[in-house]
Every structure is written in structure tokens, then in C-alpha cells.
Amino acid sequence: MDYEKQLLIEARAAIRQFPGHRCEIIDLYTLAVGEIEEGGSAAHEYELFMDSISAIRKETLTGA
């Protein structure tokens, strides 16, 4: 899997779904890509990013 490409796809989808969290999602995306570029595990960074998006989704949908 091309994790950087998938990160971008997921970030764009999340921004469309949660436009009120646009800046936060961009920050999460930028952090993940930066970590990958510095030698971090792409799979791990993708997983962390998706966990954060799931938390945003839960917070937005449940008001938690």
C-alpha cells in the first residue's frame, strides 16, 4: 500500500465529511507525512492518523 497516497485520500475525505475540523485534519496529515519522511513507519503513521480521524468522527457524531 502507498501509505502517503492513502493518507492524502483519507485526509481529503475527512475534510469533506468534517469541514469544521479542517485545520486539525491538515495538522494530523502534515504530522504523519513528516514522520514518514523522517524515517517513521508509514503503516504506523497511517494507523495513528486513522485513529485520530475515528476520534474526530466519534466526537462529531456523538457530541462527546
C-alpha positions in Angstrom: 0.0 0.0 0.0 1.2 3.5 -0.8 0.6 5.0 2.7 1.4 8.6 1.8 -1.1 8.5 -1.1 -3.7 6.8 1.1 -3.2 9.4 3.8 -4.0 12.2 1.3 -7.1 10.4 0.1 -8.3 9.8 3.7 -7.5 13.4 4.7 -9.5 14.8 1.8 -12.4 12.6 2.6 -12.3 13.5 6.3 -12.2 17.2 5.4 -15.3 16.8 3.2 -17.1 14.9 6.0 -16.0 17.2 8.8 -15.2 20.6 7.4 -15.2 22.1 10.9 -12.1 20.1 11.7 -10.3 21.0 8.6 -7.3 22.6 10.3 -6.9 19.7 12.8 -7.1 17.2 9.9 -4.5 19.1 7.9 -2.2 19.2 11.0 -2.6 15.4 11.5 -1.9 14.8 7.9 1.2 17.0 7.9 2.5 15.4 11.1 2.0 11.9 9.7 3.8 12.7 6.4 6.6 14.4 8.3 7.2 11.4 10.5 7.2 9.1 7.4 9.8 11.4 5.7 11.9 11.3 8.8 12.0 7.5 8.7 9.0 6.6 10.7 6.9 3.5 9.9 4.4 4.5 7.2 2.0 1.8 8.3 2.2 3.0 11.9 1.7 6.7 11.0 -1.3 5.7 8.8 -2.8 3.8 11.7 -2.3 6.7 14.1 -3.8 9.1 11.6 -6.8 6.9 11.1 -7.3 6.5 14.8 -7.3 10.3 15.1 -9.9 10.6 12.3 -12.0 8.0 14.1 -11.9 10.1 17.3 -13.0 13.2 15.4 -15.8 11.2 13.8 -16.9 9.9 17.2 -16.7 13.3 18.8 -18.6 14.9 16.0 -21.3 12.3 15.7 -21.9 11.7 19.4 -21.1 15.2 20.7 -18.6 13.6 23.2 
